[in-house]
Structures are given as structure tokens and as C-alpha cells.
Amino acid sequence: MDDGEKDEYEEKWDEETEEAENDVAGLSMSFLTVQALRFWISGILPNQEGIEPWEQAISHTTRQCHWLMGSGLVFFVLSLAVLNAERFVHEPSERVERMIEIMNNYFTFGLAWCLFYGVRWAISATHFTQENALLMVAIALFLSAVSFLFIFVLDKVEDNHLFGEDSEIAEGATEKMITGLGILIGFSWEQSFDTAVDVVSEGLRADCPPTISKMIMSICLVLIVFPAWRIFILPIEKELSEETTEAGAQKAVLKQYAQQHFELFLQHGTDEGDLDRAHLLMKSHRRKAHGLPGPARNPALKHLMVTASGIQEVDAPEEHTKDKNKKKKSVSHKADLSVSLLG
């Protein structure tokens, strides 16, 4: 690391470190802000972990719940303002980019905290249980169900362009809301696990000190969660991050074509001629994605396909087709996704 040059791993280290710092800054500032909002609305100051005494936690009024959840909507509107302001900043410096990212995290996390504690106040006020652990699980299940429903609807709205094909503001708002709801699910289950660990450690106090029991349970949770993250989540995250590059986008589209080709082979009624044509197109897409040369390396040779309608040239050299394809680019083949291999 002291050779004066940054390699791929050092750049990735800096990138992940900056992302972690931005997340921590947004998370801590949003939590403290919502703590102050809760004190201003209810007159009850939570402790450093956001927990209120049980008698006071179940005594919040409906008006207070509405005020806190309404504050979450204010955070949402402010996040859209930051999103729109970002589009007007041309070639921002690294410091400005990081400030924008921190503000995005701040308002998104603030939305999630307000919705979480607002729902917690509302469900606690129903007095349906006196067990704190059961209450937190019920809140997590309720928020997960509602959030998944909203995310599903918002995703369908965005996919079908119901706000218009060029409505960037609406799409940005949809993505912000989906991000906030995803964080809300994470917050609710984190609080549920934290409460459960406290309850179990207190129950084992006679046999084992709470600090030791908490450490043991934490190790057990890591042993369960870490392999799942490493085997399933990390490869998907890496694949999605690679799709942001030109080469990654081409390979992602190639995988979709390969899946379609596989399905054609499995279908009983697929015609042999259609399979041959799909195979040729699949090879063409593979060469484009990997930058491979065509089979006819000799410019004097031609790759021909004999069909019932005549003889067609396959993968014609660029000089043969440049007039026809002058406006066509091969940056990413996403435009071809709406057309099947046989179309």
C-alpha cells in the first residue's frame, strides 16, 4: 500500500470506507434528530438507545403518532429536494458529492426512523400485550407486511411507467420511498432482535452474566447470518454493481438471452429451424458481449444460412452493414430485451 499507486483492491477499500462513513453519518444524525422530535412531540426523552419507560411508551396519543409519522413525510420531501438539487450540480467536487450522499442518507434514514417509532407508538397504545419482546416482533411483522406490499406496488408502477416515460422526478421519488421502506424493515427487525437478546440474557442472569450470554448469542447469530450473506447476498450485490459498467451490462443481458435460449430448448413444440436460428443469434450476442471476432476471420469468406426463403448472410462484416446500421450502437443490448431470440 506504500508504493504510491492505487490498485483495484485499494480503490475498492477507499470506496467501501467512504460508503460506510456516509452511512454512519446519515444514520447517527437522523437518529439524534428523531430523538429530539420525539421529545418535542411527546415531552418524553428516550434513552441513548431510543427506549422509553414502559408506562410512558404505551401512553402516546393518536395525535402524537400522526405528528411523528407526518415528520417522516417531511423527511421524504426534503430527500426529493436533495435529489433534484443534485441534478443541477454539474461536475461536483468529491467533497460536494459526499455531502450530497450524506444528506440523502440523513433524510432517508430519518423517514424510516419516524415511521418506525410512529407505528410503535400506535401499536403500543392498543395495550394488546405487556411483553416487550412480543410487541417488537408484532411491530416488525406488521411493518414488513405493509412495506413489502408498498414496495411491490411501487415497483410495478415504476416498471409500467405509470407516471410517464420521462418523469425522472416521479421515478426518483419512487426509488427513494422503496429505499426508505427497505431500511424501515431492517430497523424493525434489528430492534426486535435487540429486545429479544436483552430478554434472554436477563432470564439467564442466575446462570450466566448478561454480558457473557449476549456475547454468546451474538456469536451464534453471526455464525448463522454470515454464511448466508457470503454465499447468497454478496454474489448478487457484486453482480448488480458490475451491471453499472458497460461490460457488466452486456454480460447481464447475455445471461437473459442464454436463459431464453435454454427455455426454447426445453419447450416441446419449438421448431428445429427456430432452434438453429436462435442458436446463431445466441452466438452473435456472445461475441458482442465478450468482444470476440466472428467465425469468418478471412474477409473474403462469408457465413451463410440456407433457409426456405433463400440464402441469408449471417454476421456480415461491418463494412457490409455500416450503411444500414449507422445509427445502431452496441453499448448495451437492453433495447433488444423486448424482442425474443426468434423475433
Secondary structure, DSSP 8 states (H G I E B T S, - for coil): --SS---HHHHHHHHHHHHHHHHHHHHHHHHHHHHHHHHHHHS----TTS---HHHHT---HHHHHHHHHHHHHHHHHHHHHHHHHHT--S--HHHHHHHHHHHHHHHHHHHHHHHHHHHHHHHTTT--S-HHHHHHHHHHHHHHHHHHHHHHHHHHHHTTTT-TT-HHHHHHHHHHHHHHHHHHHHHHHHHHHHHHHHHHHHTTTTS-HHHHHHHHHHHHHHHHHHHIIIIIHHHHHHHHHTTSHHHHHHHHHHHHHHHHHHHHH-TT--HHHHHHHHHHHHHHHHHHHT---S--STT--EEEEETTEEEEES--HHHHTTTTTT---S-GGGGGGS-TT-
